[in-house]
Amino acid sequence: MKFSTSQRVKKSQAAVLATMLIGSILVVTSPASNAAGPVKAGKACSQTEDTVAQAKKGQTLACKSGKWTRYESASLVYAATSSSYGAKEEFAVYSVPQQLGYFKNEKLTVSIVPSGGSVDAVNLVSVGRVDITGADLGSALSGIQKGANIKVIGGLVMNFPWKMATDPSSSIKKPADLKGKTIGIISTGSGSWPFAKAWLTGHGISYSGNKFVSLGGSIGPAKVALFNGSVDAIAYYTAGYAGEEFLGTKFNYLETPQALIPVRSLSWIVNADKYAENPEIYERFLRAAFKGLTYSSTNLKSATTLGFTELPAVLAGATVDSKIGSAMASLKAWLESATPLTGAPATWNTLGSINTREWVINQAYAKAAGTITTGVSRAKYFDGSNLARANTFDREPIVAAANKAPK
């Protein structure tokens, strides 16, 4: 069944309390292409249908009906999982691809909208108001269990990004000290809430005895609430903490339960009907996003500057010079959660994968948070069939371009 945003929020609250030229020369790249050397658009291709190749200027073409073919133009709406944009995924997978023409090279027109968090973003995708989001996988599993019309097509954040923080001067020094205390979360529509509950559960604490206060997506107000004693701890993501730490704030981080460390967070969620109608459009989006991750991880300063250019509201009236440092710290922390811990960006050619073990781990996480009660079939609700082609692009020019930009 499909449900409205307001219905979604109400149902989620109840459940949680009981989760990418004609005539162009092409350079064909691995892993999805095996063309021998340069080819021209409109010329014959002997590769497998839908094998992709890249023009020297960056445009992506596909082998269709025996010829290298340009994509048809398409539009997508991408929902950020926060009500205000920040130096995190909105920069790396949206602003950088937008500013550097990665979406254009895929014949895509992409726009961005905010949301109230992962739960809200999943609902927006489910009812067809947006086409794709990078939402918490636990929230997606919860939505699926409630009948959301969605499918998971890949992972975004691969390294667990959430932390429980306290005021270093407070008496709360260990997890057990949070029993019965007040915890600040982003909102009940955010991945912050299931994290807080799963964190408590992982430490043997029943979250029914805790109070949760929504403080919003910006960590600034959350920091104020923490240090003035309005809340005893805050459950936020590493990118937010990193920006504040750059400005001098000190947090005390309580230990994260080991069971949560391998949990995937943000994942690529799409409307099931729209995806079934034309999955290729989403493959093109992911390829551009993966290019954005590659560029951003190579040149943090350039990626941050491009983010400010594309989304100037992030500056909130301040100058780039006054915000660049903390924004770079935030983006760096976010990228560390969304990219492999080993290897250089030029070697990352399996971005977006979610294996069976990771799916099962996320189900256990969602159960610990009280957001699902039974298993959700990976075979039915996960489709990674486009990931190999989405990862098919020449990374060296992207890395070279990033290295040429000021650092």
Buried (B, 14 or more C-beta within 10 A) or exposed (E): EBBEBEBBBEBBBEBBBEBBBEEBEBBBBEEBBEBEEBBBBBEEBEBEEBBBBBBEEBBBBBBBEEBBBBBEEBEBBBBBBBBBBBBBBBBBBBBBBBBBBBBBBBBBEBEBEBBBBBBBBBBBBBBBBBBBBBBBBBBBBBBBBBEBBBBBBBBBBBBBBBBBBBBEEBEBEEBEBBBEBBBBBBBBBBBBBBBBBBBBBBBEBEBEEBEBBBBBBBBBEBBEBBBEEBBBBBBBBBBBBBBBBBEEBEBBEBEBBEBBEBBBBBBBBBBBEBBEEEBBBBBBBBBBBBBBBBBBBBBBBBBBBBBBEBBEEBBEEEEEEEBBBBBBBBBBBBBBBBBBEEEEBBEBBEBBEBEEEBBEBBBBBBBBBBBBEEBBEBEEBBBBEBBBBBBBBBBEBBBEBBEEBEE
